[in-house]
Amino acid sequence: MKKLSTLLLGIGIMGATSAVAQDAVTYTDQEKLHDIAEAVKAERIEQDIRKLVSFGTRHTLSETESDTRGIGAARRWVYEEFKRISADCGGCLEVMYVSDIIEGEERIPNATEVKSVIAIQRGTTDPDRYVMMSGDIDSRVSDVMDSTSDAPGANDNASGVAGTLEAARVLSQYNFDGSIVYAALSGEEQGLFGGKILANKAKQNKWRIMAVLNNDMIGNIEGINGVINNTTARIFAEGTRMDETDREATMRRFYGGENDSPSRNLARYIDTMADRYIPNLDTMIIYRLDRFGRGGHHRPFNDLGYPGVRIMETNENYNRQHQDLRTENGIEYGDTIEGVDFDYAAKLTALNAVSLAGMSWAPEPPQNVDIRGAVQPSTTLTWNDARGDKNVMGYKVYWRLTSEPQWQWSRYVGDVNEYTLENVVIDNYIFGVASVSPDGFESPVVFPGPAGEFSIEFEDDADDN
């Protein structure tokens, strides 16, 4: 009787006469993604974190001429490490500095070159489409303007840079349809300047960025609250997109989408990757741009309309963040190597790697997704093909109850640009569409309308449409 009741309830919810199992969320397991996850090595991440710590301080305003101390030595080492990785894949990475002079700011009062290091792995069929993984080179102590004291920055954020380098080592052994950017950003502690500089460069050069995965503190498992846990991680994702216009805000009020920004659906994608490919890791999607009242290097990309999230540990230890090295009342303060769990950092790096690979082998998300069905028994979705991508086999329609955090049902609908879900009432669900490659790789799901659109419009796009 219980099984029958459950089935009838499911049919009632779906508003369909077929069994619920017919439309349960399905996916194609990808052996290559399992291989990528297993290829990430904690030992290499540990070596890189120790090397970054060895520079003493990596403060944005610190020494730039020394070969052994300061931000200059650190970024030159990162640059050369990317070059070594590129040599191992036959020159597959374009390694470069991205910089600008910043001055007159509260935390950068005098003219300072904020210089980040990036490496681009070009896609084979759609090289103008990008996904990005980033970490922050710079470190700090209690006084944000103290550029001379030792600031190891082992977890914040040598762990994120080391993870980015390791992801590049692993993924550079594969060819992808889309391009991947590996970024070691500077100036984060002084005001997110490295991210602002790179985000502006991306928009000026019309990069079609589908995802920014900002990794900021991925190595600590012992929280200030006493919790020790290496099985969870957080994904912070903004709701309403920052570049929303007044008209789009009005549309969202009537049609929904406040919980289905591209960043939120990117987070859902990464959460699903954790469930499928990273053993013993459960990710929490946090419905917030970042920690309460705080910020990270994904924010400058969000500000320009790019989908971006922050991936990080669940339990922070504030005694190890932004602290002078000292011991008080038996408590050790400071972001030292002893506070980093390298296996955990490898686990979160693997999550990044499989997510980047999955999106880069998948087609671009569909464009101009639209929906209709008001005061009708059925719901119809329409969309345009992914721009600049020949890797599309077809499309998949997703839907869920409005109160549910993850997609509940899906249906592969083939290579079409319109599909009607019969007897599924538009008022009761959230809907979306994903692109599917011939070998079953899927893009993140796109919510209908401007609230969920993954691509951004550049200045002369209007003339092209």
C-alpha positions as CSV (number, residue, x, y, z in Angstrom):
1,M,0.0,0.0,0.0
2,K,2.9,2.3,0.8
3,K,4.4,1.8,-2.7
4,L,1.1,2.5,-4.4
5,S,0.6,5.7,-2.3
6,T,4.0,6.9,-3.2
7,L,3.5,6.3,-6.9
8,L,0.1,8.0,-6.9
9,L,1.6,11.0,-5.1
10,G,4.5,11.2,-7.6
11,I,2.1,11.0,-10.5
12,G,-0.1,13.7,-8.9
13,I,2.9,16.0,-8.5
14,M,4.1,15.5,-12.0
15,G,0.6,15.8,-13.5
16,A,1.4,13.0,-15.9
17,T,0.0,9.5,-16.4
18,S,3.4,7.7,-16.8
19,A,5.4,6.3,-13.9
20,V,7.6,8.8,-12.0
21,A,10.7,6.8,-12.7
22,Q,10.4,7.6,-16.3
23,D,11.4,11.2,-15.7
24,A,13.8,10.8,-12.8
25,V,17.0,12.7,-13.3
26,T,19.3,10.6,-15.3
27,Y,22.9,11.0,-16.4
28,T,25.7,9.4,-18.3
29,D,28.5,8.2,-16.1
30,Q,31.8,9.4,-17.5
31,E,34.8,7.2,-16.8
32,K,37.2,10.0,-17.8
33,L,36.0,12.1,-14.9
34,H,36.7,9.3,-12.5
35,D,40.2,9.1,-13.9
36,I,40.7,12.9,-13.5
37,A,39.5,12.8,-9.9
38,E,41.9,10.0,-9.1
39,A,44.9,11.7,-10.9
40,V,44.9,14.7,-8.4
41,K,47.7,14.1,-5.9
42,A,47.9,15.5,-2.3
43,E,51.7,15.2,-2.4
44,R,52.0,17.6,-5.3
45,I,49.6,20.1,-3.6
46,E,51.7,19.9,-0.4
47,Q,54.9,20.6,-2.3
48,D,53.3,23.7,-3.9
49,I,51.9,25.0,-0.6
50,R,55.2,24.6,1.1
51,K,57.0,26.4,-1.8
52,L,54.5,29.3,-1.6
53,V,54.9,29.5,2.2
54,S,58.7,29.6,1.8
55,F,58.5,33.2,0.3
56,G,57.8,34.5,3.8
57,T,55.2,37.0,2.8
58,R,53.2,37.4,-0.4
59,H,51.6,40.7,0.6
60,T,50.5,42.7,-2.5
61,L,52.8,45.6,-1.3
62,S,55.7,43.4,-0.4
63,E,59.1,42.9,-2.0
64,T,59.2,42.4,-5.8
65,E,63.0,42.3,-6.6
66,S,64.1,39.4,-4.3
67,D,64.2,35.9,-5.8
68,T,63.4,34.4,-2.4
69,R,60.9,36.6,-0.6
70,G,57.8,38.6,-1.4
71,I,55.0,38.7,-3.9
72,G,57.4,39.2,-6.9
73,A,59.3,36.0,-6.2
74,A,56.0,34.1,-5.6
75,R,54.4,35.2,-8.8
76,R,57.5,34.5,-10.9
77,W,57.6,31.0,-9.4
78,V,53.9,30.4,-10.3
79,Y,54.6,31.7,-13.8
80,E,57.5,29.2,-14.2
81,E,55.5,26.4,-12.8
82,F,52.8,27.0,-15.3
83,K,55.5,27.0,-18.0
84,R,56.8,23.6,-16.7
85,I,53.3,22.2,-16.8
86,S,52.9,23.5,-20.4
87,A,56.2,21.8,-21.4
88,D,54.8,18.5,-20.2
89,C,51.8,18.8,-22.5
90,G,53.7,20.0,-25.6
91,G,53.1,23.7,-25.0
92,C,49.4,23.4,-24.5
93,L,49.2,26.4,-22.1
94,E,49.4,30.1,-23.0
95,V,51.1,31.5,-19.8
96,M,51.0,35.2,-19.2
97,Y,50.9,38.0,-16.7
98,V,47.8,40.2,-16.4
99,S,48.4,43.4,-14.6
100,D,47.5,47.1,-14.0
101,I,48.7,49.9,-11.9
102,I,46.5,50.6,-8.8
103,E,46.9,53.7,-6.7
104,G,44.8,56.1,-4.5
105,E,43.0,53.2,-2.8
106,E,42.6,52.8,0.9
107,R,44.7,49.6,0.9
108,I,46.9,50.5,-2.1
109,P,47.6,54.3,-1.6
110,N,50.7,54.4,-3.7
111,A,51.1,53.3,-7.4
112,T,51.6,49.5,-7.3
113,E,51.6,47.0,-10.1
114,V,49.0,44.3,-9.3
115,K,50.1,41.4,-11.4
116,S,48.4,38.1,-11.7
117,V,49.5,34.9,-13.5
118,I,47.1,33.0,-15.8
119,A,47.5,30.0,-18.1
120,I,45.0,29.3,-20.9
121,Q,44.4,25.8,-22.3
122,R,42.6,26.4,-25.6
123,G,39.7,24.4,-26.6
124,T,39.7,22.5,-29.9
125,T,36.2,23.2,-31.3
126,D,35.0,26.2,-29.3
127,P,38.1,28.1,-28.1
128,D,36.3,31.3,-27.4
129,R,34.2,29.7,-24.6
130,Y,35.9,29.6,-21.2
131,V,35.6,28.1,-17.8
132,M,38.0,29.3,-15.1
133,M,39.6,28.1,-11.8
134,S,41.3,30.6,-9.6
135,G,43.2,31.0,-6.4
136,D,44.8,34.0,-4.7
137,I,48.6,34.5,-4.5
138,D,48.7,37.2,-1.9
139,S,48.7,36.8,1.9
140,R,48.4,39.1,5.0
141,V,48.7,39.3,8.8
142,S,46.5,41.2,11.3
143,D,47.4,44.6,9.9
144,V,46.3,44.6,6.3
145,M,48.9,47.2,5.4
146,D,51.8,45.2,7.0
147,S,53.8,44.2,4.0
148,T,57.0,43.0,5.8
149,S,56.1,40.6,8.6
150,D,56.0,36.9,7.9
151,A,52.6,36.0,6.4
152,P,52.7,32.3,5.4
153,G,49.2,32.3,4.0
154,A,49.3,28.5,3.9
155,N,45.6,28.0,3.7
156,D,44.6,31.5,2.8
157,N,45.4,31.1,0.0
158,A,48.4,29.0,-1.0
159,S,45.9,26.1,-0.9
160,G,43.8,27.7,-3.7
161,V,46.8,28.5,-5.9
162,A,48.3,25.0,-5.3
163,G,44.9,23.5,-6.2
164,T,44.8,25.5,-9.4
165,L,48.3,24.4,-10.4
166,E,47.4,20.8,-9.7
167,A,44.2,21.0,-11.8
168,A,46.3,22.4,-14.6
169,R,48.7,19.5,-14.4
170,V,45.9,16.9,-14.6
171,L,43.7,18.6,-17.1
172,S,46.5,19.6,-19.5
173,Q,46.8,15.9,-20.3
174,Y,43.4,16.0,-22.1
175,N,41.9,17.9,-25.0
176,F,38.7,19.8,-24.5
177,D,36.1,21.4,-26.7
178,G,36.1,24.7,-24.7
179,S,39.0,26.6,-23.2
180,I,40.1,26.5,-19.5
181,V,41.7,29.4,-17.7
182,Y,43.9,28.7,-14.6
183,A,44.4,31.9,-12.7
184,A,46.6,32.9,-9.7
185,L,45.2,36.3,-8.8
186,S,46.9,39.0,-6.9
187,G,45.6,41.9,-4.8
188,E,42.7,40.0,-3.2
189,E,43.4,41.1,0.4
190,Q,43.8,44.7,-0.7
191,G,40.4,44.9,-2.5
192,L,39.9,42.1,-5.1
193,F,42.0,44.0,-7.6
194,G,43.5,41.0,-9.4
195,G,40.0,39.7,-10.1
196,K,38.8,43.1,-11.2
197,I,41.7,43.5,-13.7
198,L,41.2,40.0,-15.2
199,A,37.4,40.4,-15.3
200,N,37.7,43.7,-17.2
201,K,40.2,42.1,-19.6
202,A,37.8,39.2,-20.2
203,K,34.9,41.6,-21.1
204,Q,37.1,43.8,-23.2
205,N,38.2,40.7,-25.2
206,K,34.7,39.3,-25.3
207,W,35.5,36.1,-23.5
208,R,32.4,33.9,-23.2
209,I,33.0,32.8,-19.7
210,M,30.5,30.2,-18.6
211,A,31.9,29.6,-15.1
212,V,34.4,31.1,-12.6
213,L,35.4,28.7,-9.8
214,N,37.1,30.7,-7.1
215,N,39.0,28.6,-4.6
216,D,39.7,30.5,-1.5
217,M,40.8,28.4,1.5
218,I,40.4,24.7,0.6
219,G,42.7,23.1,3.1
220,N,41.4,23.6,6.6
221,I,39.3,20.9,8.3
222,E,39.3,22.1,11.9
223,G,36.9,24.9,12.6
224,I,36.9,27.6,15.3
225,N,33.8,25.9,16.5
226,G,35.7,22.7,17.4
227,V,34.3,20.7,14.5
228,I,36.8,18.6,12.6
229,N,35.4,17.4,9.3
230,N,37.0,16.5,6.0
231,T,33.8,15.3,4.2
232,T,32.0,18.6,3.4
233,A,32.6,21.8,1.5
234,R,30.7,24.9,0.7
235,I,29.8,26.5,-2.6
236,F,28.8,30.2,-2.3
237,A,26.6,31.4,-5.1
238,E,24.8,34.8,-5.5
239,G,21.0,34.9,-6.3
240,T,19.9,37.9,-8.3
241,R,22.5,38.7,-10.8
242,M,24.4,41.9,-10.3
243,D,23.9,43.3,-13.8
244,E,20.1,42.9,-13.7
245,T,18.3,45.9,-15.3
246,D,15.1,47.5,-13.8
247,R,13.0,45.8,-16.5
248,E,14.6,42.4,-15.8
249,A,13.9,42.9,-12.1
250,T,10.3,43.5,-12.8
251,M,10.2,40.3,-15.0
252,R,11.8,38.3,-12.2
253,R,9.2,39.5,-9.8
254,F,6.4,38.0,-11.9
255,Y,8.2,35.0,-13.5
256,G,10.7,34.0,-10.7
257,G,14.4,33.2,-11.0
258,E,15.7,34.7,-7.9
259,N,17.1,31.3,-6.9
260,D,18.1,30.3,-10.5
261,S,20.8,32.8,-11.5
262,P,23.6,31.3,-13.6
263,S,25.8,31.2,-10.6
264,R,23.2,29.2,-8.6
265,N,22.8,26.7,-11.4
266,L,26.6,26.5,-11.7
267,A,26.6,25.6,-8.0
268,R,24.0,22.9,-8.6
269,Y,26.2,21.5,-11.4
270,I,29.2,21.4,-9.1
271,D,27.2,19.8,-6.3
272,T,26.1,17.1,-8.7
273,M,29.7,16.5,-9.7
274,A,30.6,16.0,-6.1
275,D,27.9,13.4,-5.7
276,R,28.9,11.5,-8.8
277,Y,32.7,11.6,-8.8
278,I,34.2,12.7,-5.4
279,P,33.9,9.9,-2.8
280,N,33.1,11.0,0.7
281,L,32.4,14.6,-0.1
282,D,29.1,16.4,0.3
283,T,28.9,20.0,-0.8
284,M,26.6,22.6,0.7
285,I,25.2,25.3,-1.7
286,I,25.1,28.5,0.3
287,Y,22.5,31.0,-1.0
288,R,24.7,34.0,-0.6
289,L,27.4,35.8,-2.6
290,D,30.1,34.9,0.0
291,R,30.5,34.6,3.8
292,F,28.3,37.0,5.7
293,G,29.4,40.5,4.7
294,R,32.6,39.3,3.2
295,G,33.9,38.9,-0.4
296,G,36.1,36.9,-2.7
297,H,37.6,37.0,-6.2
298,H,34.5,35.6,-7.9
299,R,32.7,38.8,-7.1
300,P,34.3,41.1,-9.8
301,F,33.2,38.5,-12.4
302,N,29.7,38.4,-10.9
303,D,29.7,42.2,-11.1
304,L,30.1,42.1,-14.9
305,G,27.5,39.4,-15.3
306,Y,29.7,36.3,-15.4
307,P,28.6,33.1,-13.5
308,G,30.9,32.6,-10.6
309,V,31.0,30.8,-7.3
310,R,33.3,30.4,-4.3
311,I,34.4,26.9,-3.3
312,M,35.9,26.5,0.1
313,E,36.1,24.5,3.4
314,T,33.0,24.3,5.6
315,N,34.6,25.0,9.0
316,E,36.8,28.1,9.1
317,N,39.3,28.7,11.8
318,Y,39.6,32.4,12.4
319,N,42.7,32.0,14.6
320,R,44.5,31.0,11.4
321,Q,43.2,33.8,9.2
322,H,44.7,37.3,8.9
323,Q,46.7,36.8,12.1
324,D,50.1,37.8,13.2
325,L,52.2,34.7,14.1
326,R,52.0,34.4,17.9
327,T,50.9,32.4,20.9
328,E,48.5,33.9,23.4
329,N,46.8,32.1,26.3
330,G,48.0,28.8,24.9
331,I,46.3,29.5,21.5
332,E,48.5,29.5,18.4
333,Y,47.6,32.2,15.9
334,G,48.7,32.4,12.2
335,D,48.1,30.7,8.9
336,T,50.9,28.1,9.0
337,I,51.5,24.9,7.1
338,E,50.4,22.9,10.2
339,G,46.8,24.0,9.7
340,V,46.5,22.5,6.2
341,D,45.1,19.1,5.5
342,F,46.6,18.1,2.1
343,D,44.2,15.2,1.4
344,Y,41.3,17.5,1.9
345,A,42.8,20.2,-0.4
346,A,43.2,17.4,-3.0
347,K,39.6,16.4,-2.6
348,L,38.4,19.9,-3.3
349,T,40.9,20.3,-6.2
350,A,39.5,17.1,-7.7
351,L,36.0,18.5,-7.5
352,N,37.2,21.6,-9.4
353,A,38.9,19.4,-12.0
354,V,36.0,17.2,-12.8
355,S,33.6,20.2,-12.9
356,L,35.9,22.1,-15.3
357,A,36.4,19.0,-17.5
358,G,32.7,18.2,-17.5
359,M,31.7,21.7,-18.7
360,S,34.6,21.9,-21.2
361,W,33.6,18.6,-22.8
362,A,29.9,19.6,-22.8
363,P,28.4,22.1,-25.2
364,E,27.8,25.7,-24.3
365,P,24.5,26.1,-22.4
366,P,21.6,26.9,-24.7
367,Q,20.8,30.5,-25.3
368,N,17.6,32.6,-25.1
369,V,15.7,30.0,-23.1
370,D,12.1,31.0,-22.9
371,I,8.9,29.6,-21.4
372,R,5.2,29.8,-21.8
373,G,2.1,28.1,-20.4
374,A,0.3,30.5,-18.2
375,V,-3.4,29.4,-17.7
376,Q,-2.7,26.3,-19.7
377,P,-2.4,22.6,-18.6
378,S,1.1,22.2,-20.2
379,T,4.4,24.0,-20.2
380,T,6.4,24.8,-23.3
381,L,10.1,25.7,-23.4
382,T,12.0,27.1,-26.3
383,W,15.7,28.0,-26.8
384,N,18.4,28.8,-29.3
385,D,21.3,26.6,-30.1
386,A,24.5,27.2,-28.2
387,R,26.6,29.9,-29.9
388,G,29.8,28.8,-31.7
389,D,29.5,25.2,-30.7
390,K,29.3,22.2,-33.0
391,N,29.3,19.7,-30.1
392,V,25.6,19.5,-29.5
393,M,23.7,16.2,-29.9
394,G,20.5,17.5,-28.3
395,Y,18.9,19.0,-25.2
396,K,17.5,18.0,-21.9
397,V,14.6,19.6,-20.0
398,Y,14.8,19.7,-16.2
399,W,12.2,20.7,-13.6
400,R,11.7,20.7,-9.9
401,L,9.2,21.8,-7.2
402,T,9.8,25.5,-6.4
403,S,10.8,24.6,-2.8
404,E,13.4,22.1,-3.8
405,P,17.2,22.9,-4.0
406,Q,18.1,20.4,-6.7
407,W,16.6,19.3,-10.0
408,Q,14.1,16.4,-9.5
409,W,13.1,15.4,-13.0
410,S,14.6,15.5,-16.4
411,R,13.8,14.4,-20.0
412,Y,16.1,14.2,-23.0
413,V,14.1,15.7,-25.9
414,G,16.6,15.4,-28.8
415,D,18.0,18.0,-31.2
416,V,15.0,20.3,-31.1
417,N,14.5,24.0,-30.1
418,E,11.1,23.6,-28.5
419,Y,9.4,21.1,-26.2
420,T,6.1,20.8,-24.4
421,L,5.8,19.0,-21.1
422,E,2.2,17.8,-21.3
423,N,0.1,18.2,-18.2
424,V,2.9,19.8,-16.2
425,V,1.5,23.1,-15.0
426,I,3.9,26.0,-15.2
427,D,2.8,27.6,-11.9
428,N,4.0,24.7,-9.7
429,Y,7.6,24.1,-10.9
430,I,10.9,25.6,-11.8
431,F,12.1,24.7,-15.3
432,G,15.4,24.7,-17.2
433,V,17.3,23.4,-20.2
434,A,20.7,21.9,-20.7
435,S,22.8,21.1,-23.8
436,V,24.0,17.5,-24.2
437,S,27.1,16.3,-26.2
438,P,27.2,13.1,-28.3
439,D,29.0,11.3,-25.5
440,G,26.6,12.5,-22.8
441,F,28.4,15.5,-21.2
442,E,25.9,18.1,-20.1
443,S,26.1,21.8,-19.6
444,P,24.7,23.5,-16.5
445,V,21.0,24.0,-16.6
446,V,19.6,27.4,-17.8
447,F,16.6,28.9,-16.3
448,P,14.3,30.7,-18.8
449,G,14.7,34.4,-19.3
450,P,17.4,37.0,-18.4
451,A,17.5,35.9,-14.8
452,G,19.0,32.6,-15.8
453,E,21.0,33.5,-18.9
454,F,24.6,32.2,-18.9
455,S,26.0,34.4,-21.7
456,I,26.5,38.2,-21.3
457,E,25.8,40.8,-24.0
458,F,28.8,42.8,-25.2
459,E,28.5,46.3,-26.5
460,D,28.2,45.5,-30.2
461,D,26.1,42.3,-29.8
462,A,22.9,44.2,-30.3
463,D,24.1,45.2,-33.8
464,D,24.6,41.5,-34.6
465,N,21.1,40.4,-33.6
